[in-house]
Amino acid sequence: MKDFIKNLRKIKRGPAIMLQKDIGFILGNTSISKNSKVLDAGSGCGVLSMNLARFVKKVYSYDIRKEFLEIAKENVKKFGIKNVTFRNLNVFEEIKDKNLDLVTLDLKDSWKALDNCKEALKENGELVTYLPNITQVHEFVNKLGSEFKLTKVSEVIEREWVIDERRARPEHQGLLHTGFLVVVKKV
Protein backbone atom coordinates (compact mmCIF):
# COMPACT_ATOMS: atom_id res chain seq x y z
CA MET A 1 0.00 0.00 0.00
CA LYS A 2 1.30 3.44 -0.91
CA ASP A 3 2.03 5.90 1.88
CA PHE A 4 2.17 3.36 4.70
CA ILE A 5 2.41 5.93 7.52
CA LYS A 6 -0.50 8.05 6.24
CA ASN A 7 -2.71 5.00 5.91
CA LEU A 8 -1.86 3.76 9.42
CA ARG A 9 -4.03 6.60 10.70
CA LYS A 10 -7.03 5.03 8.96
CA ILE A 11 -6.77 1.49 10.32
CA LYS A 12 -9.47 -0.16 12.35
CA ARG A 13 -8.61 0.20 16.02
CA GLY A 14 -9.38 -1.95 19.00
CA PRO A 15 -6.74 -2.05 21.69
CA ALA A 16 -4.17 0.71 22.15
CA ILE A 17 -1.43 0.70 19.54
CA MET A 18 2.33 0.97 19.83
CA LEU A 19 3.40 4.29 18.34
CA GLN A 20 5.80 4.73 15.42
CA LYS A 21 8.43 6.31 17.67
CA ASP A 22 8.62 3.10 19.71
CA ILE A 23 8.40 0.83 16.67
CA GLY A 24 11.31 2.74 15.11
CA PHE A 25 13.33 2.03 18.24
CA ILE A 26 12.70 -1.71 17.85
CA LEU A 27 13.68 -1.64 14.18
CA GLY A 28 16.83 0.36 14.90
CA ASN A 29 18.00 -1.48 18.01
CA THR A 30 17.65 -5.11 16.98
CA SER A 31 19.52 -7.20 14.44
CA ILE A 32 16.56 -8.09 12.23
CA SER A 33 17.07 -8.36 8.48
CA LYS A 34 15.16 -9.30 5.34
CA ASN A 35 15.71 -12.98 6.21
CA SER A 36 14.48 -12.75 9.81
CA LYS A 37 11.58 -14.63 11.37
CA VAL A 38 9.81 -12.66 14.09
CA LEU A 39 7.07 -13.26 16.64
CA ASP A 40 4.88 -10.34 17.72
CA ALA A 41 2.98 -11.38 20.87
CA GLY A 42 0.07 -9.18 21.78
CA SER A 43 -1.02 -8.44 18.21
CA GLY A 44 -3.60 -5.88 19.14
CA CYS A 45 -4.77 -4.30 15.89
CA GLY A 46 -1.61 -5.37 14.04
CA VAL A 47 0.39 -2.14 13.84
CA LEU A 48 3.68 -3.60 15.07
CA SER A 49 3.23 -6.74 12.94
CA MET A 50 2.61 -4.64 9.82
CA ASN A 51 5.69 -2.50 10.48
CA LEU A 52 7.88 -5.55 11.11
CA ALA A 53 6.54 -7.27 7.98
CA ARG A 54 7.97 -4.47 5.84
CA PHE A 55 11.51 -5.42 6.90
CA VAL A 56 11.58 -9.16 7.65
CA LYS A 57 10.84 -12.42 5.87
CA LYS A 58 8.09 -13.71 8.18
CA VAL A 59 6.02 -12.40 11.11
CA TYR A 60 4.01 -14.63 13.41
CA SER A 61 1.44 -12.58 15.29
CA TYR A 62 -0.10 -14.08 18.46
CA ASP A 63 -3.01 -12.85 20.52
CA ILE A 64 -5.27 -14.62 23.00
CA ARG A 65 -8.27 -12.47 22.06
CA LYS A 66 -9.94 -13.57 18.84
CA GLU A 67 -11.60 -10.19 18.34
CA PHE A 68 -8.19 -8.49 18.30
CA LEU A 69 -6.83 -11.06 15.85
CA GLU A 70 -9.76 -10.37 13.53
CA ILE A 71 -9.05 -6.63 13.62
CA ALA A 72 -5.35 -7.25 12.97
CA LYS A 73 -6.10 -9.64 10.08
CA GLU A 74 -8.43 -7.09 8.50
CA ASN A 75 -5.80 -4.34 8.78
CA VAL A 76 -3.02 -6.51 7.34
CA LYS A 77 -5.27 -7.51 4.44
CA LYS A 78 -6.09 -3.83 3.68
CA PHE A 79 -2.37 -3.12 3.44
CA GLY A 80 -1.78 -6.07 1.12
CA ILE A 81 0.79 -7.60 3.46
CA LYS A 82 1.32 -11.32 2.79
CA ASN A 83 4.08 -12.39 5.20
CA VAL A 84 2.12 -12.31 8.49
CA THR A 85 0.61 -15.46 10.00
CA PHE A 86 -1.87 -15.04 12.85
CA ARG A 87 -2.27 -17.49 15.71
CA ASN A 88 -4.79 -17.51 18.56
CA LEU A 89 -2.18 -18.61 21.12
CA ASN A 90 -1.02 -17.56 24.56
CA VAL A 91 2.78 -17.15 24.72
CA PHE A 92 2.65 -17.77 28.46
CA GLU A 93 1.57 -21.32 27.61
CA GLU A 94 3.15 -22.07 24.22
CA ILE A 95 5.14 -20.67 21.31
CA LYS A 96 4.51 -22.88 18.32
CA ASP A 97 7.09 -21.22 16.04
CA LYS A 98 10.79 -21.87 16.61
CA ASN A 99 14.21 -20.64 15.48
CA LEU A 100 13.07 -17.02 15.71
CA ASP A 101 15.37 -14.02 15.32
CA LEU A 102 13.20 -11.68 17.39
CA VAL A 103 10.26 -11.91 19.78
CA THR A 104 8.33 -8.78 20.75
CA LEU A 105 6.07 -8.83 23.79
CA ASP A 106 3.44 -6.15 24.30
CA LEU A 107 1.90 -7.90 27.29
CA LYS A 108 1.26 -7.29 30.95
CA ASP A 109 3.48 -9.61 33.01
CA SER A 110 5.66 -10.35 29.96
CA TRP A 111 8.25 -12.07 32.17
CA LYS A 112 5.86 -15.04 32.34
CA ALA A 113 6.78 -15.78 28.71
CA LEU A 114 10.56 -15.88 29.24
CA ASP A 115 10.89 -19.69 29.34
CA ASN A 116 8.87 -20.11 26.14
CA CYS A 117 10.79 -17.29 24.46
CA LYS A 118 14.08 -18.95 25.38
CA GLU A 119 12.93 -22.13 23.61
CA ALA A 120 11.59 -20.28 20.55
CA LEU A 121 14.55 -17.96 19.91
CA LYS A 122 17.63 -19.03 18.00
CA GLU A 123 21.04 -18.54 19.60
CA ASN A 124 21.70 -14.79 19.93
CA GLY A 125 18.04 -14.12 19.13
CA GLU A 126 16.58 -10.99 20.63
CA LEU A 127 13.57 -10.22 22.78
CA VAL A 128 11.98 -6.80 23.16
CA THR A 129 9.25 -6.14 25.67
CA TYR A 130 7.13 -2.99 25.81
CA LEU A 131 6.06 -2.10 29.33
CA PRO A 132 4.16 0.99 30.52
CA ASN A 133 5.75 1.41 33.94
CA ILE A 134 9.19 1.11 35.47
CA THR A 135 8.12 -1.35 38.17
CA GLN A 136 7.20 -3.80 35.39
CA VAL A 137 10.62 -3.23 33.82
CA HIS A 138 12.29 -3.96 37.14
CA GLU A 139 10.24 -7.15 37.56
CA PHE A 140 11.06 -8.27 34.01
CA VAL A 141 14.81 -7.66 34.39
CA ASN A 142 14.87 -9.45 37.75
CA LYS A 143 13.31 -12.55 36.13
CA LEU A 144 15.76 -12.78 33.21
CA GLY A 145 18.07 -15.40 34.67
CA SER A 146 21.27 -16.53 32.97
CA GLU A 147 19.64 -17.39 29.62
CA PHE A 148 19.29 -13.73 28.63
CA LYS A 149 21.63 -10.75 28.67
CA LEU A 150 20.13 -7.29 29.19
CA THR A 151 21.13 -5.08 26.26
CA LYS A 152 19.16 -1.90 26.78
CA VAL A 153 16.30 -0.25 28.67
CA SER A 154 14.97 2.88 26.97
CA GLU A 155 12.13 5.33 26.83
CA VAL A 156 11.60 7.19 23.56
CA ILE A 157 10.63 10.86 23.87
CA GLU A 158 9.58 12.77 20.75
CA ARG A 159 9.50 16.55 20.57
CA GLU A 160 8.95 18.51 17.38
CA TRP A 161 10.43 21.92 16.66
CA VAL A 162 9.05 25.20 15.29
CA ILE A 163 11.31 26.55 12.54
CA ASP A 164 10.54 29.65 10.49
CA GLU A 165 12.20 32.95 9.51
CA ARG A 166 12.33 34.25 13.09
CA ARG A 167 12.15 31.21 15.34
CA ALA A 168 13.94 28.00 16.03
CA ARG A 169 12.56 26.49 19.22
CA PRO A 170 11.01 23.30 20.50
CA GLU A 171 7.24 22.91 20.52
CA HIS A 172 5.70 23.54 23.91
CA GLN A 173 4.33 20.01 23.98
CA GLY A 174 5.70 16.70 22.84
CA LEU A 175 4.91 13.02 22.63
CA LEU A 176 6.39 12.03 25.93
CA HIS A 177 6.10 8.77 27.87
CA THR A 178 4.31 5.91 26.14
CA GLY A 179 6.26 2.97 27.52
CA PHE A 180 9.63 1.47 28.26
CA LEU A 181 11.40 -0.79 25.78
CA VAL A 182 13.60 -3.53 27.19
CA VAL A 183 15.95 -5.31 24.77
CA VAL A 184 17.59 -8.61 25.76
CA LYS A 185 19.62 -11.20 23.88
CA LYS A 186 19.47 -14.97 24.30
CA VAL A 187 22.89 -16.25 25.39
Steps between C-alpha positions, in 0.01 A plus 500: 500500500630844409573746779514246782524757782209712372279195467585376851283784628200343326526146636230335703586536867423285798764490769757776546774499239876527529607832351740544208763658725519179704478273196791691344702429813437126461598507133815700572617316811465137397687291246204411279551473125309406186555132587377523860210312656323697772226440755281792608310396815209720591391574143242756593383658175816393315700823480829354623455186287438710188808714566719195563366328187643780286854405606507126575426174322225371731293631793299277730243705688346350817209623706274323748200715406333390178334838450841670496636243255207569268571874509870438435425261211267755342763775528778283356275400210418868424872571476559205268757347734553128433776393741304508829349185651252542785460255786248498785761390756616605844880541516487438874392145415658425161699640209437279201758666272870435557842623387386862523730800461283734707206477739307813597274495804237768551346325799436561866722268706718426195759328721261203517592426137878490553533119510298458180692782332829334592385182323366685194796732436808393309841549660566875533134567420354813650199577715341842538227566751288815514393589852310809619659542842844470653393254770408255222842557343667427832295181542582388145875561538506321836344190338745477208731238646820387330337414165465866401734798504350846552600721207303818552214665689367813330216745486447686173403867531395691188492878482445696181648841428362828363726635225423810295666830402513630858482196725679179569362349819345181628123461502346563839363147507637169386421132479648401830471174694321214327695206638837350574677274252720226641735322258664170599703241312485123542842372609 
